[in-house]
Structure formats: structure tokens, C-alpha cells
Amino acid sequence: MSQDEQQIRELIRTWMEASKAGDTDTVLDLVTEDVVFLLPGRPPMRRDEFAAMSRSQAVPAAPRIEGDAEIQEVQVAGDWAFLWTRLSVKVTPPGGAPMERAGHTLTVLRKEQGRWRLARDANLLVPVQPAA
């Protein structure tokens, strides 16, 4: 495994841990200034909106976020890379029932000043139906 691939895998691990901990500053440090998130059924989300949403969820009464990112493929081409993952996320609001989503993501990363950062992310997660 190349050093670039190791760094990218570490970025994803850090993202998942920081999300679970509500560490918005760490998550924001992992994205580029021009990041774009593509989500089903809504317009593209840019950094400012993502930051505001993340900060609103990092309060004492915030929902608990758990997840698992299973990297399926990483490809590096110079200062650009992409990966796709199988992602599952469970969000549990205080006193509420958990909401689970799962699916795939396709992520484009850019190397800036020697560090990989997330530049584009297409999130194809859908609600998980409870087992009957």
C-alpha cells in the first residue's frame, strides 16, 4: 500500500472518529475550501453550509452519531485521488429513536501542501428499513 493510500485511509478513519466525537474543527480541517457535497434530493452543499450544519450538531444536546466506513477502492493520480466506500450511519437524537442510513459514497480528494483533503463527495445513503 502506498503512502498516499495510507494517508487517505487515515483521513477517513479520522473523519469517522471526529464525527462520532462531535469534533467539528477536525472534520472541517479535512475538507478543502471549495468542497462540494452531493446529497440525494437536495442542492449541492458547500463548505459554509456544511460547517454551520456540523456546528449545530456539536452541542451538548446533540444527536449521537455512529458509523462505519468500509473503503472499497482507492485510486491516486498525482495530487488527485478518489475512493468509494460502503458507509452506514446511525444518528440517535436525545430521547429519540435512532435513524439509520446506508449506501455508497464516491469521494474525490486533493492533495494540498502535502495533505490529502476531501474536495467532492457524492453521498448515496438511503434510510435503512427496520427488520420485520
Buried (B, 14 or more C-beta within 10 A) or exposed (E): EEEBBEBBBEBBEBBBEBBEEBBBEBBBEBBBEEBBBBEEEEEEBEBEEBBEEBBEBBEEEBBEBBBEBEBEEBEBEEEEBBBBBEBBBBBBEEEEEEEBBBBBBBBBBBBEEEEBBBBBBBBBBEEBEEEE
